[in-house]
Amino acid sequence: MTNLEAFFSCLLVSGSCRLLAASCQLEQGGTKMVNEKWQELVAGHRERLRQKFLTHGLEKLTDEEIVELLLTLATPRRDCKQIARDALNHFEGLAGVLEAPLEKLQQIPGIGPKNALGLKLVHEVARKFLKERLKGREFISSSKEVYDYLLHSLRDLKKEVFKVIFLNGRNEVVQVETLFEGSLTSSAVYPREVIKSALDHHAAALVFAHNHPSGDPTPSTQDFAITRDLFLAGKIMSIQVLDHLIIGLNRYYSFADQGHIRKWEIEFGKGPEIILKTLGETIS
């Protein structure tokens, strides 16, 4: 190669390098512009979602938008729409997402410890709020709030949970407690434990509630036996049983609404002798 050819070769290589460098700068700049544009779109979508909630509340938001909005609180820049959709599909709905354990939530791509904590925190805060709102309220006049709390706290559980609402002489809610968990049978729900808790809270009346994980609130034979035994135990101690609610999937069964509490009031209203005789027959 002559000196002239070598010189031109160096120029070509140098020019190619400069062209490549310029191309890389252009590509980087283009990528940066695309990223910035994407961030603007994500930010705009999030702001519209927030404004939709602030203006209309949850009523106008889909389940996907609710989960997405919750996820954005712990995800500053990433688009959460697909993550929310994946979570809803995996856990079969909003209730499933909110009730899912932390470790299960984190199995969804895009949901980390902070996101999962945010989802669990808002659910537990809502549950505590509904419970606290009951205290001091009259059961009859605030029955919807009682049902709202019970539906929220029991509806999606995978095991049976038995709760007792303790009321004072004015039928105002004093406390709500979970007394039994697991498969509820007449041998698993102890009337003496219920009465002991009622006396501890100086309760004058009681409302029982438990869930059916199947979603069907239709009472079983065991449910009738448990309710009847608890009613009798309360009658002996002059503690009134107002109702027993069985919580299913967005619906419930009320022993009071179906006339069972009234029927037992009539049946066992003749005095303690009848009650004790009935209890004796049940034990034997």
C-alpha positions as CSV (number, residue, x, y, z in Angstrom):
1,M,0.0,0.0,0.0
2,T,1.4,3.4,-1.0
3,N,1.6,6.3,1.4
4,L,-1.4,8.0,-0.4
5,E,-3.5,4.9,-0.1
6,A,-2.7,4.6,3.5
7,F,-3.6,8.2,4.1
8,F,-7.0,7.8,2.4
9,S,-7.6,4.6,4.3
10,C,-7.0,6.4,7.6
11,L,-9.5,9.1,6.5
12,L,-12.2,6.5,5.7
13,V,-11.7,4.7,9.0
14,S,-11.7,8.0,10.9
15,G,-14.8,9.1,9.1
16,S,-16.6,5.8,9.7
17,C,-15.7,6.1,13.4
18,R,-17.1,9.6,13.6
19,L,-20.2,8.5,11.7
20,L,-20.7,5.6,14.1
21,A,-20.2,7.8,17.1
22,A,-22.7,10.3,15.8
23,S,-25.1,7.5,15.1
24,C,-24.7,6.2,18.6
25,Q,-25.3,9.7,20.0
26,L,-28.4,10.0,17.9
27,E,-29.7,6.6,19.0
28,Q,-29.1,7.4,22.6
29,G,-30.8,10.7,22.2
30,G,-33.7,9.0,20.5
31,T,-34.0,6.4,23.3
32,K,-33.9,9.2,25.9
33,M,-36.6,11.0,24.0
34,V,-38.7,7.9,23.8
35,N,-38.2,7.2,27.5
36,E,-39.1,10.7,28.5
37,K,-42.2,10.5,26.3
38,W,-43.2,7.2,27.9
39,Q,-42.7,8.7,31.4
40,E,-45.0,11.6,30.4
41,L,-47.6,9.2,29.2
42,V,-47.4,7.1,32.4
43,A,-47.5,10.2,34.6
44,G,-50.5,11.5,32.6
45,H,-52.4,8.2,32.9
46,R,-51.7,8.1,36.7
47,E,-52.9,11.7,37.2
48,R,-56.1,11.0,35.3
49,L,-56.7,7.9,37.4
50,R,-56.1,9.9,40.6
51,Q,-58.5,12.6,39.5
52,K,-61.1,10.0,38.6
53,F,-60.9,8.6,42.1
54,L,-60.9,12.1,43.8
55,T,-63.9,13.2,41.7
56,H,-66.1,10.0,41.7
57,G,-64.6,7.7,44.4
58,L,-64.4,4.0,43.9
59,E,-67.8,3.7,42.3
60,K,-66.5,4.8,38.9
61,L,-63.3,2.8,39.0
62,T,-62.9,-0.8,37.7
63,D,-61.3,-3.4,39.8
64,E,-58.2,-3.2,37.6
65,E,-58.0,0.6,38.1
66,I,-58.3,0.2,41.9
67,V,-55.4,-2.3,42.0
68,E,-53.4,-0.2,39.6
69,L,-53.9,2.9,41.7
70,L,-52.8,1.1,44.8
71,L,-49.7,-0.2,43.1
72,T,-48.7,3.2,41.8
73,L,-48.3,4.4,45.4
74,A,-45.2,2.3,45.8
75,T,-44.1,2.2,42.2
76,P,-42.9,5.7,41.2
77,R,-42.2,5.3,37.5
78,R,-43.4,1.9,36.1
79,D,-46.7,1.4,34.3
80,C,-48.8,-0.8,36.6
81,K,-51.8,-1.5,34.4
82,Q,-50.6,-5.0,33.2
83,I,-49.3,-5.9,36.7
84,A,-52.8,-5.1,38.1
85,R,-54.4,-7.2,35.4
86,D,-52.1,-10.1,36.1
87,A,-52.8,-10.0,39.8
88,L,-56.6,-9.9,39.3
89,N,-56.4,-12.8,36.9
90,H,-54.2,-14.8,39.2
91,F,-56.2,-14.2,42.4
92,E,-59.6,-14.3,40.6
93,G,-60.7,-10.7,41.5
94,L,-60.2,-7.7,43.7
95,A,-61.1,-9.5,46.9
96,G,-58.6,-12.3,46.2
97,V,-55.8,-9.8,45.6
98,L,-56.5,-7.9,48.9
99,E,-56.8,-11.2,50.9
100,A,-53.7,-12.8,49.3
101,P,-50.7,-13.4,51.6
102,L,-47.7,-11.2,51.1
103,E,-45.5,-14.0,49.7
104,K,-48.2,-15.0,47.2
105,L,-48.6,-11.4,46.0
106,Q,-44.8,-11.1,45.4
107,Q,-45.0,-14.0,43.0
108,I,-46.7,-11.7,40.5
109,P,-44.0,-10.1,38.2
110,G,-43.8,-6.4,39.1
111,I,-45.1,-6.7,42.7
112,G,-42.3,-6.4,45.2
113,P,-42.2,-6.1,49.0
114,K,-43.3,-2.5,49.0
115,N,-46.2,-3.0,46.6
116,A,-47.4,-6.1,48.5
117,L,-47.2,-4.2,51.8
118,G,-49.3,-1.3,50.3
119,L,-52.0,-3.7,49.2
120,K,-52.2,-5.5,52.6
121,L,-52.0,-2.2,54.6
122,V,-55.0,-0.6,52.8
123,H,-57.1,-3.7,53.3
124,E,-56.3,-4.0,57.0
125,V,-56.9,-0.2,57.6
126,A,-60.3,-0.5,55.9
127,R,-61.1,-3.5,58.1
128,K,-60.1,-1.7,61.3
129,F,-62.0,1.4,60.2
130,L,-65.2,-0.5,59.7
131,K,-64.8,-2.3,63.0
132,E,-64.1,1.0,64.9
133,R,-67.0,2.7,63.3
134,L,-69.4,0.2,64.8
135,K,-68.4,1.0,68.4
136,G,-71.1,3.0,70.2
137,R,-73.6,2.6,67.4
138,E,-77.0,1.1,67.9
139,F,-77.1,-2.3,66.2
140,I,-80.6,-1.9,64.7
141,S,-80.1,1.6,63.3
142,S,-76.6,0.8,62.0
143,S,-77.2,-2.7,60.7
144,K,-75.9,-1.8,57.3
145,E,-72.6,-0.8,58.8
146,V,-72.5,-4.1,60.7
147,Y,-73.1,-6.1,57.5
148,D,-70.5,-4.0,55.7
149,Y,-67.9,-4.8,58.3
150,L,-68.8,-8.5,58.4
151,L,-68.8,-8.8,54.6
152,H,-65.5,-7.1,54.4
153,S,-63.8,-9.1,57.2
154,L,-65.3,-12.6,56.5
155,R,-66.4,-12.8,52.9
156,D,-63.2,-14.1,51.3
157,L,-61.5,-16.1,54.0
158,K,-60.5,-19.6,53.2
159,K,-61.4,-21.0,56.6
160,E,-64.4,-20.6,58.9
161,V,-64.2,-17.8,61.4
162,F,-66.7,-17.2,64.2
163,K,-67.1,-13.6,65.4
164,V,-69.2,-12.2,68.3
165,I,-70.5,-8.7,68.4
166,F,-71.1,-7.6,72.0
167,L,-73.8,-5.0,72.7
168,N,-74.8,-3.1,75.9
169,G,-78.3,-2.5,77.3
170,R,-79.0,0.1,74.7
171,N,-78.0,-2.3,71.9
172,E,-74.9,-0.2,71.1
173,V,-71.8,-2.1,69.9
174,V,-69.2,-2.5,72.6
175,Q,-66.7,-4.8,71.0
176,V,-66.2,-7.3,68.2
177,E,-64.1,-10.4,68.7
178,T,-63.1,-13.5,66.8
179,L,-63.6,-16.4,69.2
180,F,-63.2,-19.5,67.1
181,E,-61.5,-20.5,63.8
182,G,-61.4,-23.6,61.7
183,S,-64.2,-26.1,61.0
184,L,-67.1,-24.9,63.1
185,T,-69.1,-27.7,64.7
186,S,-71.2,-27.9,67.9
187,S,-68.2,-29.4,69.6
188,A,-65.8,-26.6,68.4
189,V,-67.9,-23.6,69.4
190,Y,-68.2,-23.6,73.2
191,P,-71.2,-21.7,74.7
192,R,-69.3,-21.2,78.0
193,E,-66.5,-19.4,76.2
194,V,-69.0,-17.1,74.5
195,I,-70.9,-16.4,77.7
196,K,-67.6,-15.8,79.6
197,S,-66.5,-13.2,76.9
198,A,-70.0,-11.6,77.1
199,L,-69.7,-11.2,80.9
200,D,-66.1,-9.8,80.5
201,H,-67.5,-7.1,78.2
202,H,-70.6,-6.6,80.4
203,A,-72.7,-7.4,77.3
204,A,-76.5,-7.4,77.5
205,A,-77.0,-8.8,74.0
206,L,-75.0,-10.7,71.3
207,V,-74.9,-11.0,67.6
208,F,-73.0,-14.0,66.1
209,A,-71.4,-14.2,62.7
210,H,-69.4,-16.7,60.8
211,N,-68.4,-17.3,57.1
212,H,-68.9,-20.1,54.7
213,P,-65.8,-20.2,52.5
214,S,-67.8,-21.9,49.8
215,G,-69.7,-18.6,49.2
216,D,-73.1,-20.2,49.9
217,P,-74.5,-18.8,53.2
218,T,-77.2,-21.5,53.5
219,P,-77.1,-22.8,57.1
220,S,-76.1,-26.4,57.8
221,T,-77.6,-28.6,60.4
222,Q,-74.6,-27.8,62.6
223,D,-75.2,-24.1,62.2
224,F,-78.8,-24.5,63.5
225,A,-77.5,-26.6,66.4
226,I,-74.8,-24.1,67.3
227,T,-77.2,-21.1,67.2
228,R,-79.8,-22.9,69.2
229,D,-77.3,-23.9,71.9
230,L,-75.9,-20.3,72.1
231,F,-79.4,-18.9,72.2
232,L,-80.3,-21.2,75.2
233,A,-77.0,-20.4,77.0
234,G,-77.7,-16.7,76.6
235,K,-81.3,-17.1,77.8
236,I,-80.1,-18.8,81.1
237,M,-77.7,-15.9,81.7
238,S,-80.3,-13.2,80.7
239,I,-78.2,-12.2,77.7
240,Q,-80.2,-11.7,74.6
241,V,-79.2,-13.2,71.3
242,L,-80.3,-10.8,68.5
243,D,-79.1,-12.7,65.4
244,H,-76.6,-15.1,63.8
245,L,-75.4,-14.1,60.4
246,I,-73.7,-16.4,57.9
247,I,-71.6,-14.5,55.4
248,G,-71.2,-15.9,51.9
249,L,-70.1,-14.3,48.7
250,N,-71.7,-10.9,48.6
251,R,-74.8,-12.2,50.5
252,Y,-75.7,-13.5,53.9
253,Y,-78.2,-15.5,55.8
254,S,-79.9,-14.1,59.0
255,F,-81.4,-16.3,61.6
256,A,-83.4,-13.4,62.8
257,D,-84.7,-12.4,59.4
258,Q,-85.8,-16.0,58.8
259,G,-87.8,-16.0,62.0
260,H,-85.7,-18.6,64.0
261,I,-84.8,-16.2,66.8
262,R,-88.4,-15.2,67.3
263,K,-89.5,-18.9,67.2
264,W,-87.0,-19.8,70.0
265,E,-88.1,-16.8,72.0
266,I,-91.6,-18.1,72.0
267,E,-90.5,-21.8,72.5
268,F,-88.1,-21.1,75.4
269,G,-89.9,-18.1,76.9
270,K,-91.8,-20.1,79.4
271,G,-89.1,-20.2,82.0
272,P,-85.7,-21.7,82.9
273,E,-87.2,-25.1,83.6
274,I,-88.1,-25.6,79.9
275,I,-84.6,-24.4,78.9
276,L,-82.8,-26.7,81.3
277,K,-85.0,-29.6,80.2
278,T,-84.1,-28.8,76.6
279,L,-80.4,-28.6,77.4
280,G,-80.6,-31.9,79.2
281,E,-82.2,-33.5,76.1
282,T,-79.5,-32.0,73.9
283,I,-76.7,-33.3,76.1
284,S,-78.2,-36.8,76.4
